[in-house]
Amino acid sequence: MVGPLRRVMLGAPEAAGWQHDCESWRELGYLHRPNFAAAQAQHGELRRALEGAGAEVIAFDSSGLSLDAVYAHDASFITDYGAICLNMGKAARREEPARHRQFYQQRGIPILGDIRSPGTAEAGDMVWLDDKTVLVGRGYRTNAAGIEQLRALLGPRGVEVVAAPLPHGAGPGCCLHLMSLMSLLDERTVLVDLPWLAVETVQLLCARGFRFVEIDAAERDTLACNVLALGERRLLAIQENPRTNQRLRDAGFEVLTFTAGEIGINGGGGPTCLTRPLLRG
């Protein structure tokens, strides 16, 4: 998750129907009615930042899906052995994994397997601690059955899947993923919202020798903990979180930023949520 980002999939707001005057934003949990012009401009800013960092950007056709399809990270999980198409815990996003499968098949990307009911799993809950260990948040979006199915797919490949309990937060309607509480910055550094992580998760990270950078708590609601590693100590973060971004710079990282009030904060998704990395290294 921290190697140089070479290829990434993005779902543009226009493809996901943000330009239409729809009422679905309320049931999806957005803070306010989406402003399409602002979202489009901010998504363009995100794309340019990724391309400027050396990543090839590939568009994802999200037509006919919900507004949430701009958060391209969540419906599938990339491994060295192929993609895993997931089963979304958020009912409004249940059609997305099949579209991800189609995307991969069209590009010759192998499919390792699928998560099926009663299992649910969303990639925002999945963090590679190293190339043989995945930490998976267990909460309202990813359940125990989904985690067991991940183990069945990855265990034979020598990958350990470790469950990390998530807090209740604001409840089932709130998009609280594990990656809302921690973001890997490099092989040994993790950005954390420490008070919200479970004790056993903190102990596991400490036992594995990770160094913590804590977010500024005043920037929790503007997704300060959601930061995308670009590789080579470069990060992509939300511009609206200047104090946390300064902490990252003080820790020795180069921090690129983009404006995300509309495309990210409104729908509860930061730069990791908006991107589906396909190739690193």
N, C-alpha and C positions, 0 to 999 in steps of 0.2 A: 504493500500500500504506500510505500514511500520512495520507490525507485523513480527515476526520471520518467515522466508521463509522455508517452509517444503517440498514443491514439486514444480518442475519447468520443463517446456518443453523447449528443445533446438533443433534447426535445424542445423545440422552439415554442413560444407561447402562441404564435399564430397557428401552428399545427394542432395545438391542443384546444383551440377554440376560444382563446382569451379575448378575441375581438368581438365576440357576440355578447349581447346584453342578456346574460343568463343569471338565474337566481341560485344556481347550484353552489355558489361560493359559501353560502350560509351552512348548508349541510356538510360541506367539506371541511368546515372549521376555519375558514379564512377570516382575517380580522376585519376586512371591509371589501366592498365590491372591487374587483380588479380594475385597474387603470391600464388598458391595453397598450397605449402609446408609451407610458412609462415602463411597463414590463418589457416591451419589445426593445426599447433603448437600453435598458439594463442588461437584458440577455445578450444583446449585441456587444456590450462592454465586456461581459463574461467571455464570450467567444473570442474576442480580440485578445484578451489577456491570456487565454489558453494557447492560441496560435502564436502569440508573441513569446510564450515560454517554450515553444518548439513542438507542441502537440498537434497532430492531425485531428481535425474535428469532423465527425461524421454525423449527419442529420438523421434523427429517428422520426419516422412517420407516425405521429400520434393522433392522426385524424380519427374522429369518432370516439375517442377516449375522454376521460374527464380532464378538468383543468389541471389535476395533479400529475398528469403525464409529463409535465415539464420537469418533474423531479425524477429524472431518468435512472437514478441509481438503484431504486428500491425493488424493481420487479425481477431482477436476476442477479446472480452472484458469479463472478469470474474466478476460476481456479486454473492452475497449470494443466488441468486434465479436461478442461472444457467448461462451458457455462452451465449453471444450475438455474432452471426456470422455477421461480418461487410461487407461493400461493398467498396472496396478500391478505393480511389481517384486516385491512380497511376495505369494507365491502364495495365501495365505489370504485376501487382500483382492481377488481378481480379480473378484468379483461386484459390487463397490461402484460402479464407473463406470456400469454400466447403470442402477443405482438412482438415481444422480445425474442421468442423462439423463432418466429418468422424472420426477424432481422438477422439473427445469427445464421440460420440456414441459408439465406440468400448470399451471405458472405463467406460461406465455407468454414464458419467457426463451429467446432464440435460441441455437442450438447452432452453433458455428463449425466443429467437426469432432471427430475422434477420433484417438487414438493406437492403432495396431494392431501386433500381433506381426509381426516380431521386436522392434519398438520397445517399450520400457517407459519409463514416466515417472510420477513422483509429484510433486504440487504442493508438497510440503515442500522440494523441490529448486529451487523457482522464486521468484525475487525480482525485482520490478520496480525497477530503479534509477531510471528515469523513465518517462514515458508512451510512450517509443519504444525502450526497452532492457530486455530480460529477461536476468538472469543465471541460468543453469541449472546446478546441480551434476551432474557426471557421476560416477556411482559405481555401487554395487550395486543401487540402486532405479531410477535413471534412466540409460539407456544411450545410446550414440552414435546408434543408429538412432532412438530416441525423440526425441532433440534435433534430428535432421535433419527428422523429421516436424513438429516444432514450427516449425522454420524455414520449411517449405513452407507452413504455415498462416498464419504471422504475417508472413513476409517481404513478400508482396504488399500487406500493409497498412502497410508502412513501418516495421515493428518489427524491430529487430536482436535476435537470440538469440545470447548469448555463453556458451560452455561454460566451466564452472569445475571443474577436477578436484578430487575429494574424496579424503581419506586412507582407507586401509584400516580404521583404527580397530580395533574388536574383531571385524571380519570381517563376512561377508554376513548373519549373523543379527542383527547390531546395527542398530538404526534410526538411522543417521547420515545425516541430510539436510543440505543446505546451510543450511537455517534452524535447524539445531542449532548452527551455527557463527557465524551472523550474523543480526541482526534490524534492519531499517530502523526508525529512531525518528522521523525527519522527513526532509525533502528533502535534508539535508546531514549527517545524523548517523547512525552505524550502531554498534550494540552488537556486539562481536566477541569470539570466543574466538581471539585472535590466533595463538597457537602452532599451532593446528590448521588455519588457513587456508593454502591454497597460496600460494606467493610471487606467482604471476601474478595471483591474485585480490586480494591486498593491493596490488600495484602498480596494478591497474586502479582500485580504489577510491580510492587516493591520487591517481591521475591525474585522476579525476573530481571531486576536491575534497572527498571525504567526511572528516568529523571522526570519530575513533574514541573510543568509550567501551569500555574493556576490562572483562570480567567478573572477579570474584574467582575465581581458579583453584580454590579449595577448594569452590566451588559448581558446578563443571562437571557433576558427576553428578546434581545436582538441577535440571538444565535451566535454569541461570541465563541462558543466552543466548537462550532462547525467550521473547520479549516481544512482545505485540501492541500496535501503535500504534492509538490511538483517535482521533487527530487533535488539532490544537490543543495540541500538546506534552503530551498525556495518554497514559499507557501502562498496560497491564494486565500484571502480572507475578505470579510465584509467590511467595507469602508466605514460603516456606521459604528464600529467598535474600536475607537482610537486607543483607548487605554489598554485593552487586551493586546491589540496589535503592537503597541509599544513594548509590552512585556515580551512578546515574541522576538522583536528586534533586539531587545536587551539580552535575550538568551542566545543571540548569534544567528538568527534567521533573517533572510531577505523576505520581506512581506509585500506581495503585490495585493492590491485591493480593487474591488469593483463595488458600485452602488447596488444595493440589493433590497431596498425598502419595499419595493413592489413585487419583484420577481421572487424574492426569497423570504423576507421577514413576514410579509402578508400571509403567505401560505405555510409558513413554518419550515422552510427548507433552505439551507445554506449551500455553499459551493460544493460540498460533497454530495448533497442530495440532488443538485442540478446536473451532475455529471456521472456518467457510467464509464469509468476507465476500462479500456479494452486491452491495452498493451503498455507495459512499463519495462524499463531496463535499457 
